[in-house]
Amino acid sequence: MGLLDIVPAGVVTGKNLLKVFEYARENKFAIPAINCTSTSTVNAALEAARDIKSPIIIQFSQGGAAYFAGKGLDNKNQEASIIGAVAGAQYVRTVAKAYGIPVIIHSDHCAKKLLPWFDGMLAADEEYFKAHGEPLFSSHMLDLSEETKEENIETCLKYLKRMAAIECWLEMEIGITGGEEDGVDNSGVDNAALYTQPEDIWDIYDAFSKVTNLFSIAAGFGNVHGVYAPGNVKLHPELLGKHQEFVVEKLKSDEKKPVFFVFHGGSGSTEEEIAEAVKNGVVKMNVDTDTQWAYWDGLRNYYEGKKAYLQSQVGNPDGENKPNKKYYDPRVFIRESEKSMSKRVQQACKDLVASFVIHLILLIVLLAEKYILSRQHCTIARVLVLPCIWTGLWTLLIRYGAIGDYPSMSTALVTWPDFAQVADLGGRPLLDFLLVLFGTSILEIGSLPLQCLSGNDELLQNSSISAIAVNDDEENNYQHSSPMHKKQYLSLLTHPLTIFIGAIALVLTYGGARANIHTGSFYQTSYPQYIPKTEQVGCVVGPGSDFPDLQMQHDIWFNHTTSLIEAGAKLIIWSELTTSVKDMDEEFEFLERAKTLASTYKVYLGVTYAAIDPVGQNKFVFITKEGEIGIDYNKAHPVPSVFISQASILNVDLMLQPSWTWGPIGTYHQQTNTLRSVENGFTLFRCVSQGVSGIYEPTLNGIFNQKVASLNAEHYLFSLPLQKRVATLYGYIGDSFGFCCFALGIVLLLLQIHRNNKRGQLSLD
């Protein structure tokens, strides 16, 4: 059941808002709260949420609300902030339903000195409630964290009672969020103040829940506004889990996460920190600094791309009398800001929903396993259902989802060559299956008949030869025990753990041989007799889209290319989005320059660039040594299992991969892309900005495997082995193993349900 089956599209308040947060908590995802300052930023946030079908929180800070009303208004007694917040809420109410998603209207941090602003918004809520039966805003936040705990709770309670009458949600803060936002500067506070204590959470929950259940708590666990960190403060979302445990203990309740938590200072947080916070009950996460930058970045990129057209009203590179109105029209450049911000909001939604998807897979698999364990006496079903459904769901997610395969648990084992090499048989699905099969097999250890291996076994003692005469009774006992003994041995050999150990032995034997023994090699065979010839290749690492000023300077990248040619490189590729071209004319000139360079030096050259006009494109153009375009590729939405698997069908020997990644994910991307070589049997030449570049052979311990942490505005030289593609079973069957696992798991589950139903009917008869 989806969220829109529970609440309607448009602005949600009261009980519907509670349902939204309960849905988020139960499904382990958080809803992004985007600070907005204008109809333009509101539109960008709503557009992003609509495109990925995610609920969204539109929130206004005191300063943002004043800006919404117009900076020309006097903000005496918070009048402009009140007007702007009310106007913003009314605007969101007018357009929200058209976007087809649940929308929450929220007001952000209200410190003690800003209470007149809060009073004004609450008065507007009460007036709207009289006319429509619900408040204007969905929720408000009181941030009295700078005051004593007693005053904080007392003041919040006073407002909560008033808000409960109109079913308006209250978010309160206990524990200071570091950094600076809207003139409230906490960058110099003591680090200890950034961590809320569990006793504080209980005091708030106990007092508030006696009034209403429409409230949430922004607890401090090292949060910092902005993208900098004061002192040595560390983010500890695991503290939220301890807070939940403390409250549960006090309540003597079966509910594991009774508290709705809010994550402030979320910009720049890692995916691991976000996932941990969501796991511990966070249902709302504030995102402001990153979206502000994205909005500006869209405008900046537009200006850099159209700079020559924005210096005067008339006159540009197309002609002295050519008008520039279509370039400086605010609707044009503001739209570019909206698109850039919308992309960042989409990323925030995906980061928060990724946690939901991963936990959902785990939940489905565990529920199926629990059902089988509680009702199934068949060992095969007990051992196989969990691995099969787990493998099948991940296969579906990787193939059709937007997350990729790096969150899979088997990523950690890609660095074990002897194990990971079997991906050339069944791909990533086989690794996932074996990993989870280990868990279900080890659970059967209690039924492992090890007594038959004991040297002191009573049966063996009875059957031993001695000088003492064996009487008839003892002989009869031995004759009856011997078949039982053989049965125990057979049971041991067919036990799931024994079979798994044997399977892993085969896997490691096969993987070890494939990963370490190069075709043609044998004991003490010298390299020249089986090692292929090599050719020097080069990688030019650009900035991605993080530094548009560098992207515009084509000379830098062609100079790096020339340096690699002089160093002996016969093939050069650029990392993804190394440069950019503003229009078709500049694109033509750029490609002509690349063709000339390739044909002059007789090298193969793969260039990458962002084409801005007339349609935004992410291009990779491969030019032959004759100066002809061999590949003209526009990156849209390549899915590894669909796109890259074409290499096996086409018998591709060498895969070129210009890429652009970010942060710690770069290492995981490198590991997962290593598997692509193993699965499909090709040699991979990877050129990456902000990640790991290198050469990857189809054998994980290949002697020409090379990798380097590649930095922006650098170039690297590698030795590429000239070798044919290695035929792999995965190359023929693709992800069929994963789909077969899923089908088998579902069949076993349905058979068990059918048997249980039939057994129930027989007992009733």
Rosetta blueprint (number, residue, H / E / L):
1 M L
2 G L
3 L H
4 L H
5 D H
6 I L
7 V L
8 P L
9 A L
10 G E
11 V E
12 V L
13 T L
14 G H
15 K H
16 N H
17 L H
18 L H
19 K H
20 V H
21 F H
22 E H
23 Y H
24 A H
25 R H
26 E H
27 N L
28 K L
29 F L
30 A L
31 I E
32 P E
33 A E
34 I E
35 N E
36 C L
37 T L
38 S L
39 T H
40 S H
41 T H
42 V H
43 N H
44 A H
45 A H
46 L H
47 E H
48 A H
49 A H
50 R H
51 D H
52 I L
53 K L
54 S L
55 P L
56 I E
57 I E
58 I E
59 Q E
60 F E
61 S L
62 Q H
63 G H
64 G H
65 A H
66 A H
67 Y H
68 F H
69 A H
70 G L
71 K L
72 G L
73 L L
74 D L
75 N L
76 K H
77 N H
78 Q H
79 E H
80 A H
81 S H
82 I H
83 I H
84 G H
85 A H
86 V H
87 A H
88 G H
89 A H
90 Q H
91 Y H
92 V H
93 R H
94 T H
95 V H
96 A H
97 K H
98 A H
99 Y H
100 G L
101 I L
102 P E
103 V E
104 I E
105 I E
106 H E
107 S E
108 D L
109 H L
110 C L
111 A L
112 K H
113 K H
114 L H
115 L H
116 P H
117 W H
118 F H
119 D H
120 G H
121 M H
122 L H
123 A H
124 A H
125 D H
126 E H
127 E H
128 Y H
129 F H
130 K H
131 A H
132 H H
133 G L
134 E L
135 P L
136 L L
137 F L
138 S L
139 S E
140 H E
141 M E
142 L E
143 D L
144 L L
145 S L
146 E L
147 E L
148 T L
149 K H
150 E H
151 E H
152 N H
153 I H
154 E H
155 T H
156 C H
157 L H
158 K H
159 Y H
160 L H
161 K H
162 R H
163 M H
164 A H
165 A L
166 I L
167 E L
168 C L
169 W E
170 L E
171 E E
172 M E
173 E E
174 I E
175 G L
176 I L
177 T L
178 G E
179 G L
180 E E
181 E E
182 D L
183 G L
184 V E
185 D E
186 N L
187 S L
188 G L
189 V L
190 D L
191 N H
192 A H
193 A H
194 L H
195 Y E
196 T L
197 Q L
198 P H
199 E H
200 D H
201 I H
202 W H
203 D H
204 I H
205 Y H
206 D H
207 A H
208 F H
209 S L
210 K L
211 V L
212 T L
213 N L
214 L L
215 F E
216 S E
217 I E
218 A E
219 A E
220 G L
221 F E
222 G L
223 N L
224 V E
225 H L
226 G L
227 V L
228 Y L
229 A L
230 P L
231 G L
232 N L
233 V L
234 K L
235 L L
236 H L
237 P L
238 E H
239 L H
240 L H
241 G H
242 K H
243 H H
244 Q H
245 E H
246 F H
247 V H
248 V H
249 E H
250 K H
251 L H
252 K L
253 S L
254 D L
255 E L
256 K L
257 K L
258 P L
259 V L
260 F L
261 F E
262 V E
263 F E
264 H L
265 G L
266 G L
267 S L
268 G L
269 S L
270 T L
271 E H
272 E H
273 E H
274 I H
275 A H
276 E H
277 A H
278 V H
279 K H
280 N L
281 G L
282 V E
283 V E
284 K E
285 M E
286 N E
287 V E
288 D L
289 T H
290 D H
291 T H
292 Q H
293 W H
294 A H
295 Y H
296 W H
297 D H
298 G H
299 L H
300 R H
301 N H
302 Y H
303 Y H
304 E H
305 G H
306 K L
307 K H
308 A H
309 Y H
310 L L
311 Q L
312 S L
313 Q L
314 V E
315 G E
316 N E
317 P L
318 D L
319 G E
320 E E
321 N E
322 K E
323 P E
324 N L
325 K H
326 K H
327 Y H
328 Y H
329 D L
330 P H
331 R H
332 V H
333 F H
334 I H
335 R H
336 E H
337 S H
338 E H
339 K H
340 S H
341 M H
342 S H
343 K H
344 R H
345 V H
346 Q H
347 Q H
348 A H
349 C H
350 K H
351 D H
352 L H
353 V H
354 A H
355 S H
356 F H
357 V H
358 I H
359 H H
360 L H
361 I H
362 L H
363 L H
364 I H
365 V H
366 L H
367 L H
368 A H
369 E H
370 K H
371 Y H
372 I H
373 L H
374 S H
375 R H
376 Q L
377 H L
378 C L
379 T H
380 I H
381 A H
382 R H
383 V H
384 L H
385 V H
386 L H
387 P H
388 C H
389 I H
390 W H
391 T H
392 G H
393 L H
394 W H
395 T H
396 L H
397 L H
398 I H
399 R H
400 Y H
401 G L
402 A L
403 I L
404 G L
405 D L
406 Y L
407 P L
408 S L
409 M H
410 S H
411 T H
412 A H
413 L H
414 V L
415 T L
416 W L
417 P H
418 D H
419 F H
420 A H
421 Q L
422 V L
423 A H
424 D H
425 L H
426 G H
427 G H
428 R H
429 P H
430 L H
431 L H
432 D H
433 F H
434 L H
435 L H
436 V H
437 L H
438 F H
439 G H
440 T H
441 S H
442 I H
443 L H
444 E H
445 I H
446 G H
447 S H
448 L L
449 P L
450 L H
451 Q H
452 C H
453 L H
454 S L
455 G L
456 N L
457 D L
458 E H
459 L H
460 L H
461 Q H
462 N H
463 S H
464 S L
465 I L
466 S L
467 A L
468 I L
469 A L
470 V L
471 N L
472 D H
473 D H
474 E H
475 E H
476 N H
477 N H
478 Y H
479 Q H
480 H H
481 S H
482 S H
483 P H
484 M H
485 H H
486 K H
487 K H
488 Q H
489 Y H
490 L H
491 S H
492 L H
493 L H
494 T L
495 H L
496 P H
497 L H
498 T H
499 I H
500 F H
501 I H
502 G H
503 A H
504 I H
505 A H
506 L H
507 V H
508 L H
509 T H
510 Y H
511 G H
512 G H
513 A H
514 R H
515 A H
516 N H
517 I L
518 H L
519 T L
520 G L
521 S L
522 F L
523 Y L
524 Q L
525 T L
526 S L
527 Y H
528 P H
529 Q H
530 Y L
531 I L
532 P L
533 K L
534 T E
535 E E
536 Q E
537 V E
538 G E
539 C E
540 V E
541 V E
542 G L
543 P L
544 G L
545 S L
546 D L
547 F L
548 P H
549 D H
550 L H
551 Q H
552 M L
553 Q L
554 H H
555 D H
556 I H
557 W H
558 F H
559 N H
560 H H
561 T H
562 T H
563 S H
564 L H
565 I H
566 E H
567 A L
568 G L
569 A L
570 K L
571 L E
572 I E
573 I E
574 W E
575 S L
576 E L
577 L L
578 T L
579 T E
580 S E
581 V E
582 K L
583 D L
584 M H
585 D H
586 E H
587 E H
588 F H
589 E H
590 F H
591 L H
592 E H
593 R H
594 A H
595 K H
596 T H
597 L H
598 A H
599 S H
600 T H
601 Y H
602 K L
603 V L
604 Y E
605 L E
606 G E
607 V E
608 T E
609 Y E
610 A E
611 A E
612 I L
613 D L
614 P L
615 V L
616 G L
617 Q E
618 N E
619 K E
620 F E
621 V E
622 F E
623 I E
624 T L
625 K L
626 E L
627 G L
628 E L
629 I E
630 G E
631 I E
632 D E
633 Y E
634 N E
635 K L
636 A L
637 H L
638 P L
639 V L
640 P H
641 S H
642 V H
643 F H
644 I H
645 S L
646 Q H
647 A H
648 S H
649 I H
650 L L
651 N L
652 V L
653 D L
654 L E
655 M E
656 L E
657 Q E
658 P E
659 S E
660 W E
661 T L
662 W L
663 G L
664 P L
665 I H
666 G H
667 T H
668 Y H
669 H H
670 Q H
671 Q H
672 T H
673 N H
674 T H
675 L H
676 R H
677 S H
678 V H
679 E H
680 N H
681 G L
682 F L
683 T E
684 L E
685 F E
686 R E
687 C E
688 V E
689 S E
690 Q L
691 G E
692 V E
693 S E
694 G E
695 I E
696 Y E
697 E L
698 P L
699 T L
700 L L
701 N L
702 G L
703 I L
704 F L
705 N L
706 Q E
707 K E
708 V E
709 A E
710 S E
711 L L
712 N L
713 A L
714 E E
715 H E
716 Y E
717 L E
718 F E
719 S E
720 L E
721 P E
722 L L
723 Q L
724 K L
725 R L
726 V L
727 A L
728 T L
729 L H
730 Y H
731 G H
732 Y H
733 I H
734 G L
735 D L
736 S H
737 F H
738 G H
739 F H
740 C H
741 C H
742 F H
743 A H
744 L H
745 G H
746 I H
747 V H
748 L H
749 L H
750 L H
751 L H
752 Q H
753 I H
754 H H
755 R H
756 N H
757 N H
758 K H
759 R H
760 G H
761 Q H
762 L H
763 S H
764 L H
765 D L
